[in-house]
Structures are given as C-alpha cells and as structure tokens.
C-alpha cells in the first residue's frame, strides 16, 4: 500500500498517456480533476492486486466517448460518483475498491477522483495494459466476466443502468446512450470480486508503470538526456518514424474520435511518409504503403524534443514527432485476444505481426 498525492499524479498522467496510444482522454483534464479531488479529500491509498481479499468488491470508474468532445464539454466532476454509487445501489453492495478500466490519459486518473471523494482504495491495475476504444476489449472478457450491470451518467444529471447478454452488446447499447448524452459519459462497469481480479482478469501494476514512465520522462528531460530513447528502452519498444505532421483529418463519429494523420519524415526518415489511422487510439501505422505496426501493439506518438505524449485530439499540423511501436501484453497476442482486438476486427485485411519481428533489435 502507498499513498498517491498531487506530485505523483503529474507523473501518472504523463505515463498513462504514453500507454494510452493516443486515446483514453485528455491527460491534462484528468490530472486537474484528480488533483482537485486529492486537495479536497487527501491522498489516495493505492494497493496492489495481491493485497485484495477474495471477497472485496472492485468497480472500475471511467469515461466513455469521444476524447475530442471532452476537451470542449468539461465534466462537472460529479458524474463519475453518480455512476459509481448507482451501480452499488443496483447490486445492493457498496464497492470496497475502484481501479482503472484502461491505461489512458484521462481514464487512468478518473478513478483517483472516485477513490478520493469516496475514501476508498484504488487497485494498481487496469483491464487492458493500454487503451482500446470498445468496452468488450478487456482481458476480463476472455475470463468470462460480464461488463454489466453497468451504469452511465452525464453532466446534465441523467443516468442509466444496463444489463446485457454479453460484453459486445454492452458496447453497442452503452455507445448509443453515450452518443445521446452528448458523446461522453462517466461510467462504472465490470463489477468483480477480489478473487476474480486476482485470477488474471486485470493487468497488475499499470498505475505504477505509468508513474514510472512519467517520472522517467521528467527526470531524463531535467538531465538533458533523450526522453524518447528512455521510453523506448523501458518498454522494449522500437522507433518507427520521426517527422513533421503535414496533414490531419479528424471527425467524431458514433461516439468515437476518428482521425488520419500524415507525417513526412525528417532525418533518417526523410523522403518517406507515415500515415496513422485512429479510432480514439492509434490502430495502424503505414509507412510508404506498408503496415509497420498495428493493434494490439502500442503505437505511441511523442513530441520529438520533450518526449511528452501527444493524444489524438492534440495532434496538429506542424508538430515534430516520433512514433514508437511497443509490444502489447501477451494476452492480446493469443488467438482469442486477436479476435477481440486484432487488426481484422477493425476492418484491416492484414495479419498481426509483432513489432519486434518487424523491427528486430
């Protein structure tokens, strides 16, 4: 067990945005909300997966919808608590812990708001080891754990409870509600016991890894080192491309932020072009017509000088960036995992090839 306060949240927001592969919401907004909650209610107790009792009741707290919308439609700050409490009331049991549903800029800090306001511990884990755009794209789905009952709340005061036959139907119905809520909602879902979470349904240590990555970038910058290289080394990743963003086309569609960015190469990559295709998170990186990295591996865009992550909604013409490809957790590379999050699920007629096979060390 350890306590997390405002300074640690600075590093967690940066590291979570790195792991979030462009998605998971604006890390700045999430950090501010979490820091305000900590100022008001005190630091959050963070516990490891192993510290859970079998009969603990863990409920993840998160944001759903298009990250581009949340930049303009800021939350009131009460939606996550309303959704969280509504789920406990529906199930007739008060949650003992919360945790992150995914590693993303906003969705790794949102649970800190819930934990601080309710005075409950946060479990150092997440459901994906990165961020994905759909609810069923979580390790717990492969363990047969239901996403429902699930609750949603918006900034206007509306809330809803859904109960579905499987996790794909949860995504379908929750997406429709979220669009009607204004393309974003705060959610509580995947209620589970400590025993279920400890069985491998969640990825342990994600919050700690995010904090480590954020601290690594901060300290390397302070020492005038290479923060991009430090991140690449820590994640066992590969530098895919360096260049300048010369075109970005984005749209908000069906509750997702979809985008395509074109990057013209600089330095060793001069004369080549990389295209990133995105659905909240970066799905594929295509260099000169050839796929060089795809889901479920992580495609991370960082500022070429600072090493700070750049989310989908922050991509702009003229930014000089480095694109990194990092291995995903092994669960997603299984046959069952690729059915849920592989490139073919997203409509790409390609087989998944691990980034370290495309770019041997």
Secondary structure by P-SEA (a helix, b strand, c coil): cccccaaaaaaaaaaaaaacccccccaaaaaaaaaaaaaaccbbbbbccccccccbbbbbbbcccccccccccccccaaaaaaaaaaaaaacccccbbbbccccccccaaaaaaaaaabbbbcccccccbbbcccccccccccccccccbbbbcccccccccccccaaaaaaaaaaaaaaacccccccccccccccccccccccaaaaaaaaaaaaaaaaaaacccaaaaaaaaacccccccccccbbbbbbccccccbbbbbbbccccccbbbbbbbcccccccccccccccccccccccccccccccccccccccccbbbbbbbbcccccccaaaaacccccccccccccccccccccc
